[in-house]
Amino acid sequence: MSRCPDALLCESVFDHVLKKAADRIDLSLTFIGTINSTEPQYGVTCKHGPDECAGNMQELCAMEHAPMQQWWEFVQCQNFQGREKIGLPETALQCANVAHIDWDNSGAGACANITSGRDSEGVQLLQDSVRQTQKLGIEKSCTIVINGKQVCIHDSTWKECEGGHTPDDFIRQINEEYDKLNSDDDDSSDEN
């Protein structure tokens, strides 16, 4: 949830993680909300209101139309502006500029433009993200998942973080999963 204090805290922690492990991560964000066909703008109800839905959609559009380093800088810029400004059009434009995302020509701005109605790319991304979050069984913002496994939750405090909750703890867990995924399972070279 783009306006959730827990999410902002987790994203600040992961900013440190990315500085040391970006080359080993395929990072994505999914958003908590409720699919709501009667919600006129987004078809989704967000816990912190329509501006949070707008912020979620802006972040998803940046993710869709910019490389990870740029969309992550966009998210960090939005967070730096303060929760109450996330989702506002002027914040998105300012943060796109800071992150060197060509908001008008990259597709991100058109994606996030809610004036195109509920059939817009951004609205579809938001609805798909909410469905994905539900499918993953994520109910709390912020929930951290590494290689498909929930490893930590921040819900007013850190919870269910068996491997720890510092940047170094997450880096260690990422490295362990990366090594598992990229280990050479072919032992046939040892056989004669």
N, C-alpha and C positions, 0 to 999 in steps of 0.2 A: 504494500500500500504506500504510494508515493508520499503521503502526508503523515504516515505513522511514525511516531518517535522511535519505536523499536526498529523499524526498517532503516531509518536514517542512521541509527547507531551501528547496525550491522554493516551498512554500506560504508561507513567511515572505517570500520575494522577491515573490511575487504579492500579498501583503497590501499592499505599497507600490504595486504596479501598480494595484490596484483603487482606491486613494485618488485616483488621477488619471485613470483610464480606465474606471471602472465603467459609465458610461453608454454605452460603446461595446462592451461585452463581454457575450456570453452564455456564462458560465463553467460548466463542468461538470468533474467528476472521473470517471475510469474506473479500475477497479482490476485489478491483475495477480493472477492466481491460476490454478489448474488445476481444471477441472471434474472432479469425482471422485464418481461415483455411490455409492461405498462410504463416503463421508464422511457420518456420520450426522446432523450438525446442519445443515450448509449445502449439502452437495452440491458443495462447493468446498474445495480445499486452499489455504491461504494460506501464503506463505513464512515469516512470523513467527508462525505457529500460529493456533489457534482464536480467541484474543483479538483478533488482527488481523482475522480474518473478521468478528467482532462489531463492531469499530470501523468497518470498511469499510461494513458493513450499516447501522450507526447513522448514518454520514455520508450514505449514499445515501437513507435514510429522511428525514433532515432536508432534503436537497435536494428530495425529492419533495413534502414537505408544508410547506415554508416558503419565503418569498422569498429571493433570492440573498443579500442583506445579512445576513439572520438565519442562514441555513445556513452562510455563510462564517464568521460570528462563532462559530458552534458548532464548526466545524473548528478555528479558531484557538484556541479555549478548550481543546479536547481536546489540541492540540499543546502548549499552555502547561503542561498538567498533567504532561507527560512521557510518553515512548513507552510505558513500562511500565503506564501507567494507561489508555491508549486502549483502548476496547472494554469496559471495566468498566461495569456498569450505573450505579453511583453517579457515575462521571465523566460519562456521558451525561446523567443527570438534572441534575447541577450545571451542565453546559455548556448544556443546553436552557434552564435558568433564566437564565444569563448572557446568552444570545442572545435571550431573550424569546420562546422557542418554547414554546407550551403543549403539553408532551409528552403529556399525557393526552387532550386534546381536539382537537388539530390532526390527529391521525392518525399522527404520527411515532412515538409510543410504541408504538402497536399494531403499526405496520409493523415496528419493530425488535424486537418481543417474540419471542424464539426459542422460547418455550414452546408457541407455536401450531404448531410443527412445520415440516417442510421445504416445506410448501405455502404458507407465509406470504408476505405481500407483500415483506418485507425480504429473505428468502432468494431470491425470484424476481428482485428488483432486483440482488442481488449476482451471481447467476448470469448475468443479462443483461449486467451491467457487465463481467464477465470475458470473456464472448463478444465484446462490443463492442471491448474492448481488443485481443483476439486478432485480430479483423477489421481493426482499424486497423494491425496489425503492430507494436504497441508491446510491447517486451520488457523495457525497463528503467524502473525507477521512480527517477527522475522523468523523464518525457518530456513536453515542452511542444509542443503543437500549436496553431497559429494558422490559422484558416480552412482547416482540413483538411491543412495542411502542417506536418510535423515541423520545428521550428525550433531545438530545443535539448534536450540530455539532461544530467542530472546523475547520474552513476554514480561516486560517490566524488570525482569532479571534474567540471567542466564539459566537455562534449564536443559536437562537431558543432554549434557555436553560431556559424555564420557571421555572423549579425546581432548578436552579442554576448549577454551573459547578465545584465546589470544591469537593475534595474527600468526605467530610462530606455530601454534597448535594446528591452525588450519593449513598452513604451508606444509607441515609434516604430514598431515592426513592426505593432502593433495599429492605430495610426492610419493607416498606409499601406494595410493591408488594408481598413479601414473606408472610407477614401476611395475605393478601387477599387470596393468593393461599392456605394457610394452615389453614384458619379459619374454625371453626366448623359450617357448615351451617345447621346442624340438630337441629332445635328448638323443635323437638317433645318431648324432655325430659321436656320441660316447660309445656306441655299440660297434663291435668288430664283426 
